[in-house]
């Protein structure tokens, strides 16, 4: 039964993981995103307390 022979399937598994771990990440990381995040100010915005009657 050829399904029980692990030699070709193990090589396919190892090769596919090598592709996923070595070839694909640099291609994905080279994308440029049009909306780069801008640094926010370190000063917290001033908040007003709400003066609601609770009854």
N, C-alpha and C positions, 0 to 999 in steps of 0.2 A: 504494500500500500504506500503510494508516494507521499501521502499526507503526514506519515510518521517520520519521514526523513527530515531532520532539522537543519541539515547543512544549507540548502538554498534559502530557506525561510529566515534563518538567522542572519545570513549575509544581507538579505533584503531589509530586514529590520534594522541592522546596524547602519547600512547605507542611508536609509530613509531618515534615521535620527541624526546622522551626520549632516544631511542636507538641512534638516530643520534647525539644527543648532549652530551651523557654521555658515551656510549660504544665505538663509532667509533673514536673520537678524540685521546684518548690515544693510540689506536692501530696504528693510522697513525703517531703520533708523535714519536713512538718507532723505526721507520725505521732509519737505519744508511745509510748515503750517502757516497759512496766511495771517492768522490772528495770534501773534506771539503774546504771551501774558505780560502785562506791564507791571512793574513793581508798585505795590501799594504803599501809601505813607504809613509810617510807624505810629502816627498819632491817631488815637481812637476818636471816632466822631462823638461829638457832644450830644447826649440824649436828654430829652426833656421827660420829666416824670408825668404820668397821666394823672390828672386830678379828677378821677371818677368817683362818684358817691356809690359805695357798696352797701345797698340796703334792699 
